[in-house]
């Protein structure tokens, strides 16, 4: 399974952009990068995903390097409610209609006022 | 709210017992995934069903089994429970488009299982 590497923790000032890096050097050509976050013990919340191109939605932006070996999740204006564990994940295709998400340890993002 | 529902929220039982966890996917989703989150192992994929058929299998113990019913809800059965089975169990759903490579997975709130 493609493995992702993330820093264990990061701090960010409220109102500033939070940039969360992720390395996925063994990613295959057809594997997507997904970002989820988990607040306390709630269910992981989907944020964004991408294959090759940069992506943006109402929550965040995803920047993927041209060689696809790393990516950065950007929360443009972090708030206290963004404090969570952020997971960078490679979705692994196992069969037709079959796939799984391989979670790593994630990055604990602390947004401070 | 992801639209995925799981029952019960909490479950406390004794070693050796059997329990059933239930998951209802989002409207229109065809796939249901089960994940286990324990303190020492993190989030681990267990199994996936797509439209009633098993499609992917992870590190699921033989004491655990799952199924997806015609109405697309799913149940995860855990038997001969051990202390180490205490964990959060999450269900996720996806695949509304019916595409060959399934859509984004949306997670439910989880069931916290405590084995005493």
Interface residues (C-beta under 8 A of the other chain):
Chain A: X34 X36 X41 X42 X43 X44 X45 X46 X49 X87 X93 X94 X95 X96 X97 X98 X99 X100 X101 X102 X103 X104 X105
Chain B: X2 X4 X31 X33 X35 X37 X42 X43 X44 X45 X48 X50 X51 X55 X56 X58 X88 X90 X92 X95 X100 X101 X102 X104 X105 X106 X107 X108 X109 X110 X112
